[in-house]
Amino acid sequence: MEKKITKEQILLSIINAATYKYKLINQKLKSQLLKHHITGLFNRRYLLIYGDNLLKRYNTLYIVDIRNLRTYNEIFGYEIVDQFLKAVAQKIKTFCGKECLLGSLDLGRFWILLHQKEEKEAIEKALSLVEYLTAKEISIKTQTKELSLLLSINVGIGIYPKHGKNIEELLTNAEIAADRAKYKGENTVEIFKEDYRQDIELNLEIEHQLKFAIKHGTLKGEIFPVFQARVNPVNENIVAAEILMRWKKYSPARFIPVAERTGLLRYMFDVLVENSIPVLKEIFKIRPHLRVSFNISPVQLKFWNDLKESLEKLKKADIPLNQIELEITESGVMEEHENIIEKLNSLSLEGFKIVIDDFGKGYSSFERINRLNIFGVKIDRSLLDGLRKADSLQSSKKSVKFIQNLIAFLKSLGYNITIEGVEENEPHLVEIFRKLNVDEIQGFYYAKPVPKEKFLQCLENWEKLKRCKD
């Protein structure tokens, strides 16, 4: 006789089935929460939840940061970049084998846990990873074609427990190291140092004080110009001067990178121009034909209207624009944002003289520079290192021949040539550049950066002293 199933048993079976299905769904959702939505790798949440236990097995954390990913998104679109990230993840897996645990932090950043005996070994392994990942282009297949994309990365390293007593602290410090590696250029590795955290804290304090001064209108009383003369070495006449920004609270090396990164430099530049105008009028009374330069940052070109408004103040004050130079670094000209060539050329059409600063410090694209209406070039001081060891132009050193040929080439293009960084104890360099008919020398040999009162005195007494120093 068949046993009759009761309503209660049917109901219990339904509840058990629903409970089991709920557990499966919950497990799937939990798994999804711990996986990166593009690469399928364990994500930041997973690392933070399980990381302290993982540190019993692993002691080294790498942060692999892909450079220029935003540019790839803009050029190729998100679908291609998603494939690119998956391909990079696969290459890292191949490199690591079973030694590593790999995950994704966010768009363009991976984390790798592994065990290394010492810092030196961790750095060498990271360098090998960089070489492996960047040696060949990564191929991405689309519906219509196959793309080959270059990979450029930075790697930050944190080692437990030296650089973090738990996974959260270790992750923070490894990311700081990855950010620091970016400053060294492409395909670089950096291990965390405590100084980096102190730098970040100081940078945050500088940013706070800048924002406070801007908000409360006190910046005008805190920002002031100093002036450094540029001298023709042939006749030792002062022909130009560079206006340098100073802030009463911090050195330029500290505040300018923060101001650039945050975009606050545009407010500081506006105040600098405004505070320089009365001095410029005094300068032109003494030396009517003197050229004066301001530094502009590529970041300022992103805030185009603000830059234009600041420079318009010179025009409204009847400052002759054809005596105002705008210096931008060579690396800045190489940047690809917002039609930089067109913007600089438009400033040239208004009368400003465009000067390439730090020329030769990094990668040069003469094709790109040739599209600019350039007045002058300032050769970076790093190119003088070889000359410092040479006695004369007759030296057979390659560095001497190089600088000779470079100056000859730039002069053939009609550029005004300035040499930066000639120090007080380097008269032999002055003599070399005199013979090469360089237009200007800027450096402590002739002049240090000085406040407006001292600079005006230097202009008055230049024929007598031929120097401008404290």
Secondary structure, DSSP 4 states (H G I P E B T S, - for coil): -PPPPPHHHHHHHHHHHHHHHHHHHHHHHHHHHTB-TTT-SB-HHHHHHHHHHHTTT--EEEEEEETTHHHHHHHH-HHHHHHHHHHHHHHHHHHHTTS-EEEEEETTEEEEEE--SSHHHHHHHHHHHHHHHHSSPEEEE-SS-EEEE---EEEEEEETTTT-SSHHHHHHHHHHHHHHHHHT-SSEEEE--HHHHHHHHHHHHHHHHHHHHHHTT-GGGTEEEEEEEEE-TTT--EEEEEEEEEESSS-HHHHHHHHHHHTTHHHHHHHHHHHHHHHHHHHHHH-TT-EEEEE--HHHHHTHHHHHHHHHHHHHTT--GGGEEEEEEHHHHH--STTHHHHHHHHHHTTPEEEEEEETSS---HHHHHTS-EEEEEE-GGGGHHHHT-SSTT---HHHHHHHHHHHHHHHTT-EEEEE---TT-HHHHHHHHHTT-SEEESTTTB--EEHHHHHHHHHTHHHH--B--
